[in-house]
Amino acid sequence: MLFPSARMTLADLQAIYDTPFFDLITRARRAYLDHWKENEVQLCTLLSIKTGGCSEDCGYCAQSSRYNTGVERESLMTPDAVEAVAHRAKENGSTRFCMGAAWKGVRSGDPRFESVLESVRRVAKLGMEVCVTLGQLGESEACQLREAGVTAYNHNIDTSPEHYPEIVTTHTFQDRLDTIGHVQKSGMSVCCGGIIGMGETERDRLRMLEILTNFDPPPESVPINCLMPMPGTPLDEQPPVDIFQLIRLIATTRIALPRAKVRLSAGRTRLTREGQALCFFAGANSIFYGDKLLTAANPGADADRQLLADLDLKPQAPFQSEHGPHEHAGSGTAMACLA
């Protein structure tokens, strides 16, 4: 197993989180340096391959058909169009290409799923890591994605199981865990994190992290998103996340999951350069790169390149982990796809 289990309790995580601030980020920096030898940041590009018209009611999402957000429904992008965007992303320095589709889930035999599988094959041939987020998956669909070349499947648990019903009612927290189980069984890596700033408590954030540390194997990468309030959604008036709360959570995540890539995800447009620098110091080593995240704004590529240069950080090569060339975190269970 590539990533041995790092199970922690809520009490363990609370004790880490409550460490005096400078002691906490110093400890997190040591954990980072113990497992990640270079000053590298993974650059990921996120593309919405099917935008709007989603039947789900996630309270943070502008793509839900239940809310009047101004986001127009768009058709699924063709494999040719996806490949062209991925090629440009690679030329701009991205090593991981993530594709997201606004729908509840996918089914084998659906022409849309077949199109996504072809897009995955095209991107994989470019030598990039391939990540997709397509909603709920069954075992068969997970196996087909792995065989097509998917490196990691993104399926965030978003928040604690206790707070989850306040955010989404069209599926359950257990539905999320079931999909993650199918992903792990197929042999794909799991990319799983959450969103902070949705009215949750500090305890909710640490409960979310407790769930992640109890995955077996733990997530290969952990996106930490700060809510970008989207007009027309139920969460459109939530205040910005406090920068020191964000840094504490990143540091706690780095200590709890030292071998995971911790991705500073949505909400970076609300952070200063200095705030982002502290996030990197505390253990973040992955970002979404490019001017758009699905329907939300993101810092421009030029600004990110300048920030990384000023911090003496360099882009990470594809298929890299603490252990060297990347292998699927669940490769030991991949035989399930052959059954």
Secondary structure as the mmCIF struct_conf table of DSSP 4:
data_model
#
loop_
_struct_conf.conf_type_id
_struct_conf.id
_struct_conf.beg_label_comp_id
_struct_conf.beg_label_asym_id
_struct_conf.beg_label_seq_id
_struct_conf.end_label_comp_id
_struct_conf.end_label_asym_id
_struct_conf.end_label_seq_id
BEND BEND1 PHE A 3 PHE A 3
HELX_RH_AL_P HELX_RH_AL_P1 LEU A 10 TYR A 17
TURN_TY1_P TURN_TY1_P1 ASP A 18 ASP A 18
BEND BEND2 THR A 19 THR A 19
HELX_RH_AL_P HELX_RH_AL_P2 PHE A 21 HIS A 35
BEND BEND3 GLU A 38 GLU A 38
STRN STRN1 GLU A 40 LYS A 50
BEND BEND4 GLY A 52 GLY A 52
STRN STRN2 CYS A 54 CYS A 54
TURN_TY1_P TURN_TY1_P2 GLY A 59 TYR A 60
TURN_TY1_P TURN_TY1_P3 ALA A 62 GLN A 63
STRN STRN3 SER A 64 SER A 64
TURN_TY1_P TURN_TY1_P4 SER A 65 ARG A 66
BEND BEND5 TYR A 67 TYR A 67
BEND BEND6 GLY A 70 GLY A 70
HELX_LH_PP_P HELX_LH_PP_P1 VAL A 71 ARG A 73
HELX_LH_PP_P HELX_LH_PP_P2 SER A 75 THR A 78
HELX_RH_AL_P HELX_RH_AL_P3 PRO A 79 GLU A 91
TURN_TY1_P TURN_TY1_P5 ASN A 92 GLY A 93
STRN STRN4 ARG A 96 ALA A 101
BEND BEND7 TRP A 103 LYS A 104
STRN STRN5 GLY A 105 GLY A 105
TURN_TY1_P TURN_TY1_P6 SER A 108 GLY A 109
HELX_RH_AL_P HELX_RH_AL_P4 PRO A 111 ALA A 124
TURN_TY1_P TURN_TY1_P7 LYS A 125 GLY A 127
STRN STRN6 GLU A 129 THR A 133
BEND BEND8 GLY A 135 GLY A 135
STRN STRN7 GLN A 136 GLN A 136
HELX_RH_AL_P HELX_RH_AL_P5 GLU A 139 ALA A 148
TURN_TY1_P TURN_TY1_P8 GLY A 149 GLY A 149
STRN STRN8 ALA A 152 ASN A 154
STRN STRN9 ASP A 158 ASP A 158
BEND BEND9 THR A 159 THR A 159
TURN_TY1_P TURN_TY1_P9 PRO A 161 HIS A 163
HELX_RH_AL_P HELX_RH_AL_P6 TYR A 164 ILE A 167
BEND BEND10 THR A 170 HIS A 171
HELX_RH_AL_P HELX_RH_AL_P7 PHE A 173 SER A 186
TURN_TY1_P TURN_TY1_P10 GLY A 187 GLY A 187
STRN STRN10 SER A 189 CYS A 191
STRN STRN11 GLY A 194 ILE A 196
BEND BEND11 MET A 198 GLY A 199
HELX_RH_AL_P HELX_RH_AL_P8 GLU A 202 THR A 213
TURN_TY1_P TURN_TY1_P11 ASN A 214 ASN A 214
BEND BEND12 PHE A 215 PRO A 217
HELX_LH_PP_P HELX_LH_PP_P3 PRO A 218 PRO A 219
BEND BEND13 GLU A 220 GLU A 220
STRN STRN12 SER A 221 CYS A 226
HELX_LH_PP_P HELX_LH_PP_P4 LEU A 227 LEU A 227
HELX_LH_PP_P HELX_LH_PP_P5 PRO A 229 MET A 230
TURN_TY1_P TURN_TY1_P12 PRO A 231 GLY A 232
BEND BEND14 THR A 233 THR A 233
TURN_TY1_P TURN_TY1_P13 PRO A 234 GLU A 237
HELX_LH_PP_P HELX_LH_PP_P6 GLN A 238 ASP A 242
HELX_RH_AL_P HELX_RH_AL_P9 ILE A 243 ALA A 256
BEND BEND15 LEU A 257 LEU A 257
TURN_TY1_P TURN_TY1_P14 PRO A 258 ARG A 259
BEND BEND16 ALA A 260 ALA A 260
STRN STRN13 LYS A 261 LEU A 264
TURN_TY1_P TURN_TY1_P15 ALA A 266 GLY A 267
HELX_RH_3T_P HELX_RH_3T_P1 ARG A 268 ARG A 270
BEND BEND17 LEU A 271 LEU A 271
HELX_RH_AL_P HELX_RH_AL_P10 ARG A 273 PHE A 281
TURN_TY1_P TURN_TY1_P16 ALA A 282 GLY A 283
STRN STRN14 SER A 286 PHE A 288
BEND BEND18 GLY A 290 ASP A 291
STRN STRN15 LYS A 292 LEU A 293
TURN_TY1_P TURN_TY1_P17 LEU A 294 THR A 295
STRN STRN16 ALA A 296 ALA A 297
HELX_RH_AL_P HELX_RH_AL_P11 ALA A 301 ASP A 310
TURN_TY1_P TURN_TY1_P18 LEU A 311 ASP A 312
STRN STRN17 LYS A 314 PRO A 315
HELX_LH_PP_P HELX_LH_PP_P7 GLN A 316 ALA A 317
TURN_TY1_P TURN_TY1_P19 PRO A 318 PHE A 319
STRN STRN18 GLN A 320 SER A 321
TURN_TY1_P TURN_TY1_P20 GLU A 322 HIS A 323
STRN STRN19 GLY A 324 PRO A 325
TURN_TY1_P TURN_TY1_P21 ALA A 329 GLY A 330
HELX_RH_3T_P HELX_RH_3T_P2 SER A 331 LEU A 338
#
